[in-house]
Structures are given as structure tokens and as C-alpha cells.
């Protein structure tokens, strides 16, 4: 009986109204958003299905068509990136990335013809939330199993107390950072969590279940240990505190904020952060670089390359190739061996299509920032999507591309359901 109720509630989340083409479009997006935290390739076929049915929706008879020019900024960005193929030597790699980026062209155009309502868009966040909760428990189970197997292999452990002592000493090796989230990049999952939190914390928590869910999301964010996500959360929390009028509540939130900062700074990955990034400029450090050092070295190499080709860049197919050569030239061998990209979408875009592509990407976020400055809640969402691109080249992977090609056009619309009615407090 209980299973029947759960099944009914689960099926009620899907889109069931309107034409079957519209229904397939939205339900494919819902499933894709659910699968995003679970694996890199899992949501891909559902995003493709939604694109196909979205194109079909364009050719359906429309009662009214409103052209919002700002939504077309991403198609313009895609066009500039495609034109850079003209001066690309590695045409195969360039065409591959352009093909992966087709959603930047298609989804914004589709959303010009799709009339979304608050409830329909809300379900995107609902499915993403469910996917995050499922991925959290999957990662907990995998990490627990790996830790248990590791402890069993240590022959010196005798007795319960020694076993517990080893758990306390070694838990962070299995439950923190990229080792905890192997199927999807920890930074990506952290961005999904922040967006969901920005939506669900716009109102007061009205039930214990909601409190448990939000607590799990904060715990997940803590374990993922994304420095960029911590930075965004820090600024979001300050904005939230400044937005509180009642002095008593403000003082209480300040105390909670200080306790939260102390907790997150206690993360093993954060406590060692300074040690991992200091002295990165020394030659000896290049051979033992960590993720943070790799990111800084990637930025350094990218800036040097941009200075050498400031106008047109190197073409969408050659950007990574010239970056690999620069790594080798500068002696950044771990970056070269791991084939790291620029780890910053603005630098990556500059390498691909020069100052024109960089300017269009910057304009997208200038317009988005101007549209979302109306409230601190909206600005928090802008902060999430903007800062995430400062730390990751998210528009080179299909999941990152398609996620941004859906969320940002919905935010860019002048009468945006997503920003004005859902995220605004």
C-alpha cells in the first residue's frame, strides 16, 4: 500500500498535460535532470530526445511568438565558435566540440517557442533534487564499502577500538572530494546543490522532511569539498544575512553563519588547502602539483597564450592542443600529462575564438547580472552560474553545455518564470 502511494507521487511529478510532443519534451528534460548527478553519460540520450521534440515544437502552430533578443546570445556564441573552425588545424576536434555544443544553439531557440509555467519549471528542480539525494546515498554506500575493504586488508587491526580509530583517521580518504564523487565531477555536483538550495531556501522550511533534505544537501556539499562552491556559499550566506530586517533573527543567523564557516573550514581538504597551493611557482612544485596548483598553472599558461593571439584565438579545435604545448614548454608536466583544459570558461573561450567570443560570453553574464540584480536571492543564482565558470571550463563537456543552455536562457527571458516567480523571495 505504501509502495503504491510512493509510485503515485513519483508519477505525479511528470508532465501530463498538453500535446504529446510537449509532454515528451518536458519529461525527457525531467529525467535528464534527475540523472545528471548520477553519471556523465546517463542523461545524454534524454537531452537529445528533448532537443528532437523541442525542434518539433517550433513547427507547431503558435498563438503568439515573442522575440527576446537576449535569449539569442547563446546562439550567437555558438555561431562565433563555429566560425573559428575556418582557422582551426585540428578540424576533427573542432567539429566534435561544435557538435557537442549544438544545444547552445537549439535550446535557446526552442525556449522562444515554449511557454513554460512556474509549476513546469519547478519540476526541473524537483527532479534534480531527487537525483542529488539518490547520488548522495550511492556515493555513501560506495565510499563505506571502499573504507571497509581497506580496513579489512590491514592485518594489524585487532579489536573494535582500533577499528574505530582507523575509521576516524582514514575516513577523509574515501568520503571527501573527488574520491567521494567519482561518477560526476565534484564541482559540477556542488553547483547543482547550490542551485537547488537557492530555490528551496527561498521560503521557510515547513516540515521535518524538508529540514532533513536540506541538511543532507549541506552535508553532501561539505563532503564534496569544492573550494569554489564554498566560496559561493559564503557570499550567498552573507547576502541572506544582509537581507534580514529583524535584528533578533539577523543576530541568530550571524551565529549560525560563524558556526557554519568553522564547520566547513574544518573539512580536511580545506585545512590542507594552503599547503597544497603555496609555492606553486617553484619549479620543484610542478612535478608534485595538486588540483589547485593545476588550476593556477592552467590559468597562467592560458593567459600567456592569449597574449600571443589576442584577436582571433587559436580556433575551437586547436585551443587544447596549443595549451598542451604551452604546458610542456613551461614545464607544467602534470597538466600536460592529464590534458587539463583552461579550468576557466572565459579563458577557454578566449583561446577558442579570441576577443569576439570572449566578449559575447561576457555580455551574456552582464545582461544576466542586470536582469537578476532585483533581489539578493536572484543575485545569488547569478553568482552560482558566474563563479562556476571562473573555476571550470563547463562549456566543453556535454553535460555542462546542455545544463547552461537550458538554465541561462530561462533566466535571460525578460519575463522569466525561473527568476521572477520561482527564485525571487
C-alpha positions as semicolon CSV with decimal commas, in nm:
position;residue;x (nm);y (nm);z (nm)
1;X;0,000;0,000;0,000
2;X;0,282;0,236;0,097
3;X;0,470;0,144;-0,222
4;X;0,158;0,233;-0,423
5;X;0,148;0,581;-0,266
6;X;0,515;0,638;-0,340
7;X;0,466;0,524;-0,701
8;X;0,166;0,755;-0,740
9;X;0,360;1,052;-0,603
10;X;0,657;0,973;-0,828
11;X;0,446;0,952;-1,143
12;X;0,259;1,271;-1,050
13;X;0,586;1,464;-1,085
14;X;0,590;1,405;-1,461
15;X;0,435;1,639;-1,718
16;X;0,092;1,508;-1,822
17;X;-0,081;1,800;-1,987
18;X;-0,098;1,949;-2,336
19;X;0,015;1,780;-2,660
20;X;0,218;1,457;-2,655
21;X;0,512;1,636;-2,820
22;X;0,523;1,893;-2,538
23;X;0,480;1,615;-2,283
24;X;0,774;1,418;-2,426
25;X;0,991;1,731;-2,439
26;X;0,943;1,819;-2,071
27;X;0,953;1,463;-1,939
28;X;1,280;1,396;-2,121
29;X;1,425;1,709;-1,959
30;X;1,298;1,594;-1,618
31;X;1,462;1,252;-1,649
32;X;1,785;1,412;-1,775
33;X;1,795;1,650;-1,476
34;X;1,736;1,353;-1,243
35;X;2,026;1,161;-1,400
36;X;2,277;1,449;-1,409
37;X;2,416;1,386;-1,058
38;X;2,433;1,010;-1,122
39;X;2,669;0,991;-1,420
40;X;2,820;1,184;-1,707
41;X;2,671;0,980;-1,992
42;X;2,337;0,874;-1,837
43;X;2,137;1,192;-1,913
44;X;2,276;1,240;-2,265
45;X;2,012;1,036;-2,460
46;X;1,729;1,213;-2,274
47;X;1,872;1,556;-2,354
48;X;1,893;1,450;-2,721
49;X;1,530;1,333;-2,713
50;X;1,422;1,666;-2,562
51;X;1,610;1,854;-2,835
52;X;1,439;1,649;-3,109
53;X;1,091;1,706;-2,964
54;X;1,176;2,070;-2,889
55;X;1,252;2,125;-3,258
56;X;0,917;1,963;-3,340
57;X;0,750;2,214;-3,107
58;X;0,898;2,504;-3,307
59;X;0,699;2,396;-3,612
60;X;0,371;2,360;-3,424
61;X;0,114;2,639;-3,480
62;X;0,181;2,913;-3,226
63;X;-0,074;3,154;-3,085
64;X;0,189;3,417;-3,016
65;X;0,563;3,447;-3,072
66;X;0,768;3,695;-2,865
67;X;1,126;3,754;-2,979
68;X;1,356;3,811;-2,681
69;X;1,692;3,910;-2,830
70;X;1,890;3,836;-2,513
71;X;1,796;3,466;-2,539
72;X;1,972;3,460;-2,879
73;X;2,310;3,549;-2,724
74;X;2,399;3,181;-2,683
75;X;2,317;3,101;-3,049
76;X;2,544;3,396;-3,138
77;X;2,815;3,247;-2,916
78;X;2,772;2,912;-3,093
79;X;2,797;3,082;-3,434
80;X;3,124;3,256;-3,343
81;X;3,265;2,929;-3,210
82;X;3,166;2,755;-3,536
83;X;3,328;3,028;-3,748
84;X;3,657;2,966;-3,565
85;X;3,670;2,632;-3,749
86;X;3,789;2,835;-4,050
87;X;4,134;2,883;-3,894
88;X;4,142;2,555;-3,696
89;X;4,405;2,300;-3,797
90;X;4,260;2,013;-3,590
91;X;3,925;2,015;-3,768
92;X;3,816;1,681;-3,619
93;X;3,841;1,803;-3,257
94;X;3,677;2,131;-3,353
95;X;3,380;1,964;-3,522
96;X;3,343;1,730;-3,226
97;X;3,312;2,022;-2,981
98;X;3,079;2,213;-3,213
99;X;2,859;1,905;-3,237
100;X;2,852;1,874;-2,855
101;X;2,765;2,244;-2,834
102;X;2,459;2,227;-3,061
103;X;2,232;2,263;-2,757
104;X;2,367;2,619;-2,714
105;X;2,206;2,693;-3,049
106;X;1,892;2,482;-3,019
107;X;1,765;2,511;-2,661
108;X;1,754;2,895;-2,654
109;X;1,560;2,895;-2,983
110;X;1,329;2,621;-2,853
111;X;1,255;2,825;-2,539
112;X;1,146;3,117;-2,756
113;X;0,857;2,899;-2,872
114;X;0,793;2,709;-2,548
115;X;0,559;2,870;-2,299
116;X;0,678;2,750;-1,961
117;X;0,483;2,797;-1,638
118;X;0,606;2,810;-1,279
119;X;0,497;2,456;-1,194
120;X;0,662;2,307;-1,504
121;X;0,997;2,473;-1,433
122;X;0,971;2,390;-1,062
123;X;0,969;2,021;-1,153
124;X;1,313;2,058;-1,311
125;X;1,444;2,145;-0,965
126;X;1,237;1,866;-0,806
127;X;1,390;1,602;-1,034
128;X;1,739;1,746;-0,986
129;X;1,684;1,733;-0,609
130;X;1,578;1,367;-0,620
131;X;1,881;1,286;-0,836
132;X;2,110;1,457;-0,584
133;X;1,963;1,263;-0,291
134;X;1,997;0,933;-0,479
135;X;2,356;1,012;-0,582
136;X;2,440;1,107;-0,221
137;X;2,333;0,768;-0,086
138;X;2,501;0,582;-0,373
139;X;2,830;0,763;-0,302
140;X;2,792;0,700;0,073
141;X;2,746;0,326;0,009
142;X;3,043;0,306;-0,231
143;X;3,272;0,506;0,000
144;X;3,167;0,298;0,304
145;X;3,237;-0,024;0,115
146;X;3,579;0,102;-0,001
147;X;3,671;0,210;0,353
148;X;3,559;-0,123;0,497
149;X;3,763;-0,319;0,241
150;X;4,066;-0,100;0,312
151;X;4,040;-0,162;0,688
152;X;3,987;-0,536;0,644
153;X;4,314;-0,553;0,445
154;X;4,508;-0,402;0,739
155;X;4,619;-0,711;0,930
156;X;4,741;-0,518;1,237
157;X;4,388;-0,413;1,340
158;X;4,269;-0,610;1,641
159;X;3,962;-0,517;1,839
160;X;3,673;-0,276;1,796
161;X;3,850;0,031;1,937
162;X;4,144;0,002;1,696
163;X;3,896;-0,045;1,409
164;X;3,709;0,274;1,509
165;X;4,038;0,462;1,548
166;X;4,137;0,371;1,193
167;X;3,796;0,488;1,067
168;X;3,847;0,828;1,234
169;X;4,199;0,854;1,086
170;X;4,118;0,743;0,729
171;X;3,754;0,841;0,660
172;X;3,850;1,153;0,463
173;X;4,044;0,943;0,211
174;X;3,713;0,788;0,099
175;X;3,443;1,043;0,186
176;X;3,588;1,379;0,077
177;X;3,628;1,547;-0,262
178;X;3,670;1,371;-0,595
179;X;3,719;1,026;-0,434
180;X;3,367;1,060;-0,292
181;X;3,208;1,165;-0,622
182;X;3,378;0,956;-0,889
183;X;3,099;0,932;-1,147
184;X;3,046;1,311;-1,176
185;X;3,295;1,592;-1,115
186;X;3,256;1,717;-0,755
187;X;3,244;2,080;-0,872
188;X;2,951;2,004;-1,105
189;X;2,752;1,830;-0,832
190;X;2,826;2,119;-0,594
191;X;2,681;2,365;-0,846
192;X;2,366;2,153;-0,877
193;X;2,331;2,151;-0,496
194;X;2,376;2,528;-0,468
195;X;2,111;2,592;-0,734
196;X;1,866;2,358;-0,563
197;X;1,938;2,519;-0,224
198;X;1,887;2,867;-0,370
199;X;1,544;2,753;-0,484
200;X;1,433;2,557;-0,178
201;X;1,559;2,807;0,081
202;X;1,361;3,094;-0,069
203;X;1,081;3,008;0,174
204;X;1,071;2,884;0,532
205;X;1,111;2,510;0,591
206;X;0,761;2,390;0,677
207;X;0,820;2,024;0,763
208;X;1,077;1,793;0,919
209;X;1,116;1,620;0,585
210;X;1,222;1,947;0,419
211;X;1,468;2,010;0,703
212;X;1,618;1,661;0,660
213;X;1,653;1,711;0,283
214;X;1,824;2,050;0,319
215;X;2,054;1,907;0,590
216;X;2,151;1,621;0,356
217;X;2,230;1,871;0,079
218;X;2,456;2,073;0,309
219;X;2,627;1,752;0,424
220;X;2,676;1,648;0,059
221;X;2,822;1,991;-0,018
222;X;3,056;1,958;0,280
223;X;3,182;1,615;0,168
224;X;3,231;1,722;-0,195
225;X;3,475;1,987;-0,063
226;X;3,461;2,213;-0,370
227;X;3,652;2,530;-0,280
228;X;3,461;2,726;-0,548
229;X;3,128;2,606;-0,403
230;X;3,240;2,702;-0,052
231;X;3,325;3,050;-0,177
232;X;2,985;3,088;-0,345
233;X;2,806;2,958;-0,035
234;X;2,998;3,206;0,182
235;X;2,887;3,504;-0,031
236;X;2,529;3,370;-0,060
237;X;2,508;3,341;0,318
238;X;2,627;3,699;0,365
239;X;2,366;3,821;0,115
240;X;2,098;3,627;0,301
241;X;2,202;3,778;0,636
242;X;2,207;4,134;0,497
243;X;1,856;4,074;0,362
244;X;1,712;4,003;0,710
245;X;1,538;4,305;0,861
246;X;1,457;4,168;1,207
247;X;1,761;4,230;1,431
248;X;1,699;3,927;1,651
249;X;1,684;3,692;1,353
250;X;1,987;3,862;1,198
251;X;2,200;3,804;1,512
252;X;2,086;3,441;1,523
253;X;2,177;3,393;1,156
254;X;2,519;3,552;1,217
255;X;2,586;3,297;1,492
256;X;2,472;3,012;1,265
257;X;2,689;3,156;0,986
258;X;3,000;3,166;1,206
259;X;2,938;2,809;1,321
260;X;2,889;2,702;0,959
261;X;3,212;2,868;0,849
262;X;3,400;2,694;1,132
263;X;3,249;2,361;1,029
264;X;3,333;2,395;0,660
265;X;3,684;2,521;0,736
266;X;3,729;2,204;0,938
267;X;3,699;1,994;0,622
268;X;4,030;1,804;0,580
269;X;4,060;1,921;0,220
270;X;4,019;2,285;0,323
271;X;4,260;2,266;0,617
272;X;4,531;2,148;0,378
273;X;4,436;2,393;0,103
274;X;4,708;2,647;0,179
275;X;4,975;2,376;0,190
276;X;4,863;2,247;-0,148
277;X;4,878;2,581;-0,329
278;X;5,167;2,766;-0,166
279;X;5,498;2,789;-0,351
280;X;5,329;2,669;-0,673
281;X;5,566;2,890;-0,874
282;X;5,872;2,690;-0,769
283;X;5,998;2,453;-1,035
284;X;6,007;2,161;-0,792
285;X;5,637;2,205;-0,726
286;X;5,545;2,138;-1,089
287;X;5,621;1,770;-1,052
288;X;5,403;1,727;-0,742
289;X;5,118;1,957;-0,835
290;X;4,769;1,907;-0,695
291;X;4,430;2,007;-0,837
292;X;4,452;2,362;-0,700
293;X;4,803;2,410;-0,834
294;X;4,700;2,260;-1,167
295;X;4,419;2,512;-1,196
296;X;4,652;2,807;-1,123
297;X;4,911;2,675;-1,368
298;X;4,638;2,628;-1,632
299;X;4,532;2,992;-1,587
300;X;4,894;3,105;-1,612
301;X;4,954;2,912;-1,936
302;X;4,621;3,032;-2,083
303;X;4,696;3,399;-2,015
304;X;5,038;3,365;-2,178
305;X;4,878;3,208;-2,488
306;X;4,609;3,478;-2,506
307;X;4,879;3,746;-2,513
308;X;5,029;3,573;-2,817
309;X;4,697;3,562;-3,011
310;X;4,465;3,826;-2,860
311;X;4,233;3,883;-3,158
312;X;4,116;3,550;-3,302
313;X;4,248;3,296;-3,053
314;X;4,355;2,957;-3,187
315;X;4,029;2,808;-3,315
316;X;3,787;2,578;-3,140
317;X;3,980;2,267;-3,244
318;X;4,332;2,388;-3,162
319;X;4,278;2,558;-2,824
320;X;4,357;2,249;-2,619
321;X;4,645;2,145;-2,847
322;X;4,829;2,477;-2,806
323;X;4,758;2,462;-2,432
324;X;4,925;2,118;-2,412
325;X;5,229;2,253;-2,596
326;X;5,245;2,550;-2,361
327;X;5,230;2,322;-2,058
328;X;5,526;2,128;-2,195
329;X;5,716;2,445;-2,279
330;X;5,664;2,587;-1,927
331;X;5,738;2,257;-1,757
332;X;5,387;2,206;-1,620
333;X;5,414;1,833;-1,681
334;X;5,121;1,705;-1,465
335;X;4,889;1,945;-1,653
336;X;5,031;1,818;-1,982
337;X;5,004;1,451;-1,886
338;X;4,645;1,487;-1,760
339;X;4,546;1,703;-2,062
340;X;4,389;1,972;-1,843
341;X;4,188;2,244;-2,015
342;X;4,199;2,610;-1,903
343;X;3,980;2,541;-1,595
344;X;3,810;2,875;-1,661
345;X;3,541;2,907;-1,928
346;X;3,623;3,271;-2,006
347;X;3,990;3,186;-2,069
348;X;3,887;2,872;-2,261
349;X;3,655;3,075;-2,483
350;X;3,927;3,336;-2,545
351;X;4,165;3,058;-2,655
352;X;3,897;2,915;-2,885
353;X;3,753;3,223;-3,054
354;X;3,951;3,526;-2,942
355;X;3,819;3,854;-2,814
356;X;3,486;3,828;-3,004
357;X;3,380;3,500;-2,845
358;X;3,506;3,619;-2,506
359;X;3,309;3,944;-2,538
360;X;2,984;3,764;-2,627
361;X;3,020;3,529;-2,329
362;X;3,090;3,829;-2,105
363;X;2,787;4,017;-2,243
364;X;2,566;3,715;-2,164
365;X;2,659;3,743;-1,798
366;X;2,645;4,123;-1,791
367;X;2,285;4,106;-1,920
368;X;2,208;3,822;-1,680
369;X;2,355;4,019;-1,388
370;X;2,150;4,329;-1,478
371;X;1,831;4,121;-1,501
372;X;1,894;3,943;-1,170
373;X;2,007;4,235;-0,954
374;X;1,648;4,299;-0,841
375;X;1,684;4,090;-0,527
376;X;1,960;3,921;-0,329
377;X;1,805;3,580;-0,397
378;X;1,820;3,630;-0,773
379;X;2,172;3,767;-0,747
380;X;2,274;3,454;-0,555
381;X;2,166;3,242;-0,852
382;X;2,363;3,467;-1,087
383;X;2,662;3,428;-0,856
384;X;2,640;3,048;-0,872
385;X;2,641;3,026;-1,252
386;X;2,902;3,302;-1,297
387;X;3,159;3,189;-1,038
388;X;3,127;2,826;-1,152
389;X;3,259;2,932;-1,494
390;X;3,557;3,103;-1,330
391;X;3,676;2,770;-1,189
392;X;3,569;2,524;-1,459
393;X;3,552;2,511;-1,839
394;X;3,194;2,392;-1,823
395;X;3,114;2,459;-2,189
396;X;3,344;2,186;-2,320
397;X;3,158;1,888;-2,168
398;X;2,814;1,795;-2,298
399;X;2,654;1,787;-1,952
400;X;2,786;2,133;-1,866
401;X;2,691;2,270;-2,209
402;X;2,335;2,139;-2,206
403;X;2,277;2,240;-1,843
404;X;2,378;2,600;-1,909
405;X;2,193;2,611;-2,241
406;X;1,870;2,533;-2,051
407;X;1,909;2,725;-1,725
408;X;2,057;3,052;-1,857
409;X;1,802;3,110;-2,140
410;X;1,524;3,056;-1,884
411;X;1,692;3,317;-1,663
412;X;1,760;3,558;-1,952
413;X;1,397;3,587;-2,059
414;X;1,257;3,934;-1,980
415;X;0,952;3,773;-1,822
416;X;1,146;3,484;-1,678
417;X;0,934;3,237;-1,483
418;X;1,256;3,093;-1,339
419;X;1,396;3,416;-1,195
420;X;1,089;3,629;-1,127
421;X;0,842;3,380;-0,980
422;X;1,041;3,086;-0,852
423;X;1,376;3,204;-0,720
424;X;1,274;3,551;-0,605
425;X;1,191;3,565;-0,233
